[in-house]
Amino acid sequence: MFHLSTCISLNRYDFLAQVGIPQGATCLDLGCGGGDVTRELAQMVGPTGAVLGVDYDAVVLAAARQETMDAGLANVSFADHDVTSWEPEVQFDVVYARFIFSHLTDPAAVMAGLRRHMAPDGVMIVEDVDFRGHFAEPQCPALTRYTDLYSRSVRNRGADPWIGPKLPGHLRAAGFDDVKVQLYHPVALHGGIKQLTCTTLANIGGAVLQDNLTTEEEFTATLSELT
């Protein structure tokens, strides 16, 4: 199964409940970050199940471990791995991956590798972006510059910011024969979704300037207009 999100996701627990995560399942949260979804999966699979959260950021994983310990969840573990070369030692019933394949230079190879480590009736849940989906009314030149800067920066690193519509093909090529699609496109007049563009642009500022995609003055002006 694959789920395409153009920007920000639905309530994660509701979506996972739609998919149906069985109790006792062994799950992988790929690119788990702070472990929010890892902990939701842990509650769903219950004490007879197990969830592994994998990320490359040791600092984020340390925080995830502490929060998981505070929550009293004993069926969760975390590990620092490079997903492009990692070979899991167990089979997974469920693999969940959100906003990670758009950052990989060879997402198809990673999917194929994970497929080899899944149970025969396992399910892969993938959420990722098509960055072209951003729009504003009335039109906002700063938003257009933001989406262009982000897309070019990602492409400069060999990845694909428009990967969303391509995911079904990648999944089929990896050996998944029952691929389903759900599209979610959030909109907002104010609040968190709009703020996300500012946060994202601020986070990629160093890469954008290093790649000479814009000047520091234009970057600052764009960020100011979006705020």
Backbone hydrogen bonds, N-H to C=O, Kabsch-Sander energy under -0.5 kcal/mol:
donor,donor_aa,acceptor,acceptor_aa,energy
2,F,180,K,-1.7
3,H,126,V,-2.9
4,L,182,Q,-1.8
5,S,3,H,-0.5
5,S,128,D,-1.5
6,T,184,Y,-2.4
15,F,11,N,-2.1
16,L,12,R,-2.6
17,A,13,Y,-2.2
18,Q,14,D,-1.8
19,V,15,F,-1.9
20,G,16,L,-2.5
24,G,45,V,-3.0
25,A,22,P,-1.5
27,C,25,A,-0.6
27,C,50,A,-3.0
28,L,94,V,-2.3
29,D,52,L,-2.9
30,L,28,L,-0.7
30,L,96,Y,-3.0
31,G,54,V,-2.1
32,C,29,D,-0.6
32,C,54,V,-2.1
35,G,32,C,-2.2
39,R,35,G,-2.3
40,E,36,D,-1.5
41,L,37,V,-2.9
42,A,38,T,-2.0
43,Q,39,R,-1.8
44,M,40,E,-1.8
45,V,41,L,-2.5
46,G,42,A,-1.2
49,G,46,G,-1.7
50,A,25,A,-2.0
51,V,75,N,-2.4
52,L,27,C,-2.4
53,G,51,V,-0.5
53,G,77,S,-2.8
54,V,29,D,-2.5
54,V,52,L,-0.5
55,D,79,A,-1.8
58,A,56,Y,-0.8
61,L,57,D,-2.2
62,A,58,A,-2.0
63,A,59,V,-1.6
64,A,60,V,-2.2
65,R,61,L,-2.6
66,Q,62,A,-1.9
67,E,63,A,-2.5
68,T,64,A,-2.2
69,M,65,R,-2.4
70,D,66,Q,-2.5
71,A,67,E,-1.5
72,G,69,M,-1.4
73,L,68,T,-1.8
74,A,72,G,-0.7
77,S,51,V,-2.2
79,A,53,G,-2.4
81,H,55,D,-1.1
81,H,79,A,-0.7
83,V,81,H,-0.8
85,S,82,D,-1.9
86,W,82,D,-1.6
92,F,117,H,-2.3
93,D,26,T,-2.8
94,V,26,T,-1.7
95,V,123,V,-2.4
96,Y,28,L,-3.2
97,A,125,I,-2.8
98,R,30,L,-0.8
99,F,127,E,-3.3
103,H,100,I,-1.8
104,L,101,F,-1.3
110,V,106,D,-1.4
111,M,107,P,-2.5
112,A,108,A,-2.4
113,G,109,A,-2.2
114,L,110,V,-2.3
115,R,111,M,-2.4
116,R,112,A,-1.3
117,H,114,L,-1.6
118,M,115,R,-1.4
119,A,92,F,-2.8
122,G,119,A,-2.4
123,V,93,D,-2.3
125,I,95,V,-3.4
126,V,124,M,-0.6
127,E,97,A,-2.6
131,F,161,P,-2.5
133,G,130,D,-2.4
134,H,131,F,-1.1
143,L,140,C,-0.6
144,T,140,C,-1.9
145,R,141,P,-2.4
146,Y,142,A,-2.4
147,T,143,L,-2.5
148,D,144,T,-1.9
149,L,145,R,-2.8
150,Y,146,Y,-2.6
151,S,147,T,-2.2
152,R,148,D,-2.5
153,S,149,L,-2.2
154,V,150,Y,-2.4
155,R,151,S,-2.4
156,N,152,R,-2.2
157,R,153,S,-0.6
157,R,154,V,-1.1
158,G,155,R,-2.1
159,A,154,V,-1.9
163,I,160,D,-1.1
164,G,129,V,-2.7
166,K,163,I,-1.9
167,L,163,I,-0.8
167,L,164,G,-1.6
170,H,166,K,-1.9
171,L,167,L,-2.8
172,R,168,P,-2.4
173,A,169,G,-2.3
174,A,170,H,-1.4
175,G,172,R,-1.4
176,F,171,L,-2.4
177,D,175,G,-0.5
180,K,178,D,-0.5
184,Y,4,L,-1.2
195,Q,191,G,-2.2
196,L,192,G,-1.8
197,T,193,I,-0.7
197,T,194,K,-0.8
198,C,194,K,-0.9
199,T,195,Q,-2.4
200,T,196,L,-2.6
201,L,197,T,-2.4
202,A,198,C,-2.5
203,N,199,T,-2.1
204,I,200,T,-1.6
205,G,202,A,-0.9
208,V,204,I,-2.6
209,L,205,G,-2.4
210,Q,206,G,-2.3
211,D,207,A,-2.0
212,N,209,L,-1.2
213,L,208,V,-2.3
219,F,215,T,-2.5
220,T,216,E,-2.4
221,A,217,E,-2.2
222,T,218,E,-2.6
223,L,219,F,-2.4
224,S,220,T,-2.2
225,E,221,A,-2.4
226,L,222,T,-1.8
227,T,223,L,-1.3
